[in-house]
Amino acid sequence: MATALGGSPNAVYVWEAPVRAWHWLTALCMVALAVTGYLIGSPLPSVPGEASDNFLMGYIRFVHFSAGYIFAVIFVLRVYWAFVGNKYSRGLFALPVKILQPGWWKGLIDLLTYYTFVRDKRYVYLGHNPMAMAAMFLMFLLGSIFMIFSGLALYGEGAGMASWQFRWFTSWLQPLIGDSQALHTWHHVGMWYLIVFTIIHVYLVIREDIFLHETVISTMINGWRVPKP
């Protein structure tokens, strides 16, 4: 059983170990995918010598594919943990349910005015606040699903029509989007989409730690949130 951080009576165990592990592994995968994906789309200049002596792009593609599979697998495990974890672990997927509750949008608007410095009213949430919930669902969750599906569809092109990637993803997603080039383009756009989300996400959590002096960042390290009274 988890022990309260420093014996603080106000500490609440918010993010369980599987959620924290998923968060940081996902962050590492996104860095690896963004760097290698950019290099795949804009390759480095050719290296001199025989092709058999150089495997630079092969290594880059291997890192990209490996990080992509890890990203997809831990995403599925994160969905599983939303069912078996604590109530905070379900915040990532709860937007469709929350928007049916009266007054939910008011909390979202209040937070938008707070983050844009229109209001200075203090808002304290232990898990995802309404704005974070909307951003995580609409930007990260849906964006990640598209990147996983489109990545597997692109992989299926090279693996061939007999591969499960081609049958399960390439066969329907590529015609739906248009053609191979369109699929590559939208997968590349999705990378920048998630990069923008990450920049905003990092800004907001750092802002909360500075303005509210609460354990927003460290909560994703040790799991405990210590809200200020």
C-alpha positions in Angstrom: 0.0 0.0 0.0 1.3 3.5 -0.8 2.5 5.7 2.0 1.7 9.4 2.1 4.5 11.6 0.9 6.4 12.9 3.9 3.6 11.9 6.1 1.5 14.9 4.9 -2.1 14.6 5.9 -3.2 16.5 2.8 -1.3 14.2 0.3 -3.5 12.2 -2.1 -2.2 9.3 -4.1 -3.2 10.3 -7.6 -1.1 8.7 -10.3 -0.4 5.0 -9.8 2.9 3.4 -10.8 1.6 2.0 -14.1 0.2 5.4 -15.1 3.5 7.1 -14.3 5.5 4.5 -16.2 3.2 4.9 -19.2 3.6 8.7 -19.1 7.4 8.7 -19.1 7.8 5.8 -21.6 5.3 7.6 -23.9 7.4 10.8 -23.6 10.6 8.9 -24.5 8.9 7.2 -27.4 7.5 10.5 -28.8 11.0 12.0 -28.7 12.5 9.0 -30.5 9.6 9.0 -33.0 9.7 12.7 -33.7 13.5 12.7 -34.3 13.7 9.6 -36.4 10.4 10.4 -38.2 11.8 13.8 -39.3 15.0 12.1 -40.6 13.0 9.6 -42.5 11.0 12.3 -44.1 14.1 14.5 -44.7 17.0 12.1 -45.0 20.5 13.0 -44.2 23.0 13.5 -47.1 24.3 10.2 -48.5 27.3 8.8 -46.7 30.3 7.8 -48.8 31.4 4.2 -49.5 29.6 1.0 -50.3 26.0 0.7 -49.3 26.8 -2.6 -47.6 29.2 -0.8 -45.2 26.6 1.8 -44.1 23.3 1.2 -42.4 22.5 4.6 -41.1 19.0 5.0 -42.4 18.4 1.3 -41.5 19.2 2.1 -37.9 17.0 5.2 -37.9 14.1 3.3 -39.3 14.7 0.5 -36.8 14.5 3.0 -33.9 11.4 4.5 -35.4 9.6 1.2 -35.9 10.6 -0.1 -32.4 9.5 3.1 -30.7 6.3 3.0 -32.6 5.5 -0.5 -31.5 6.3 0.3 -27.9 4.1 3.4 -28.1 1.2 1.3 -29.4 1.6 -1.5 -26.9 1.8 0.7 -23.8 -1.1 2.7 -25.2 -3.2 -0.5 -25.2 -2.0 -1.3 -21.6 -3.0 2.3 -20.6 -6.5 1.6 -21.9 -6.6 -1.6 -19.8 -5.4 0.3 -16.7 -8.2 2.8 -17.0 -10.5 -0.1 -16.1 -8.5 -1.6 -13.3 -6.8 1.5 -11.8 -8.0 4.2 -9.5 -10.5 6.9 -10.4 -7.8 9.3 -11.6 -6.5 6.8 -14.2 -9.8 7.1 -16.1 -9.6 10.9 -16.5 -7.8 10.5 -19.9 -10.9 8.8 -21.4 -13.7 10.5 -19.5 -14.5 13.5 -21.7 -17.5 11.9 -23.6 -19.1 11.1 -20.2 -18.2 14.4 -18.5 -19.6 16.7 -21.2 -23.1 15.2 -20.4 -22.9 16.5 -16.9 -24.6 19.9 -16.3 -22.1 22.8 -15.8 -19.1 20.9 -17.0 -18.4 23.5 -19.8 -18.5 26.3 -17.3 -15.5 24.8 -15.6 -13.7 24.5 -18.9 -14.4 28.2 -19.8 -13.3 29.3 -16.3 -10.0 27.5 -16.8 -9.5 28.9 -20.3 -9.8 32.4 -18.9 -7.4 31.5 -16.0 -4.7 30.1 -18.3 -4.9 33.1 -20.6 -4.4 35.4 -17.7 -7.9 36.9 -18.0 -8.7 35.8 -14.4 -6.4 35.1 -11.5 -8.8 32.9 -9.6 -7.1 29.8 -8.2 -8.4 26.4 -9.4 -7.2 23.2 -7.7 -7.9 19.7 -9.1 -6.2 16.5 -7.9 -6.4 14.7 -11.3 -7.1 16.1 -14.7 -9.0 19.4 -14.7 -11.7 20.0 -17.3 -9.4 21.7 -19.7 -6.7 19.1 -19.3 -9.3 16.4 -19.8 -10.5 18.0 -23.1 -6.9 18.5 -24.3 -5.8 15.0 -23.4 -8.8 13.4 -25.1 -9.2 15.5 -28.2 -5.5 16.2 -28.9 -3.4 13.4 -27.4 -5.8 10.4 -27.3 -7.3 10.9 -30.7 -4.0 12.0 -32.2 -2.2 9.0 -30.8 -4.8 6.6 -32.2 -4.4 8.2 -35.6 -0.6 8.0 -35.4 -0.7 4.4 -34.4 -3.1 3.4 -37.1 -1.4 5.4 -39.9 2.0 4.2 -38.7 1.0 0.6 -39.0 -0.6 1.3 -42.3 2.6 2.8 -43.6 4.6 -0.2 -42.2 2.2 -2.5 -44.0 3.1 -0.9 -47.3 6.6 -2.2 -47.0 5.7 -5.4 -45.3 3.6 -6.4 -48.2 0.0 -7.5 -48.8 0.4 -10.7 -46.9 1.3 -9.0 -43.7 -1.2 -8.4 -40.9 -0.4 -4.7 -40.9 -1.5 -4.4 -44.5 -4.7 -6.5 -44.0 -5.7 -4.7 -40.8 -4.7 -1.1 -41.5 -3.2 -0.4 -45.0 -6.0 -2.0 -46.9 -8.7 0.4 -45.6 -6.9 3.4 -44.2 -4.9 4.3 -47.3 -7.9 4.3 -49.6 -9.8 6.3 -47.0 -7.2 9.0 -46.9 -6.4 8.9 -50.6 -3.1 7.3 -51.6 0.3 6.5 -50.2 1.6 10.0 -50.5 -1.4 11.4 -48.7 -1.0 8.9 -45.9 2.7 9.8 -45.5 1.7 13.5 -45.4 -1.0 13.2 -42.8 1.3 11.0 -40.6 3.9 13.7 -40.8 1.4 16.4 -40.0 0.3 14.2 -37.0 3.9 14.4 -35.7 3.8 18.2 -35.6 0.3 18.0 -34.1 1.6 16.0 -31.1 4.7 18.2 -30.8 2.5 21.3 -30.5 0.4 19.5 -27.9 3.6 18.5 -25.9 4.8 22.1 -25.9 1.5 23.4 -24.5 1.3 20.5 -22.0 4.8 21.2 -20.6 4.0 25.0 -20.4 0.8 24.4 -18.4 2.3 22.0 -15.9 5.3 24.2 -15.3 3.0 27.2 -15.0 0.9 25.4 -12.4 3.9 24.5 -10.3 5.2 28.1 -10.4 1.9 29.9 -9.8 0.2 27.6 -7.4 3.3 26.1 -5.7 1.8 22.7 -5.8 3.3 19.3 -6.7 2.0 19.1 -10.2 5.3 17.9 -11.8 6.5 15.8 -8.9 3.1 14.0 -8.8 4.0 12.3 -12.1 7.3 11.1 -10.5 6.1 9.9 -7.1 2.4 9.7 -7.6 1.4 12.0 -4.6 -0.4 15.3 -5.0 -0.1 17.7 -2.0 -2.6 20.5 -2.6 -2.1 23.7 -0.8 -4.9 24.6 1.6 
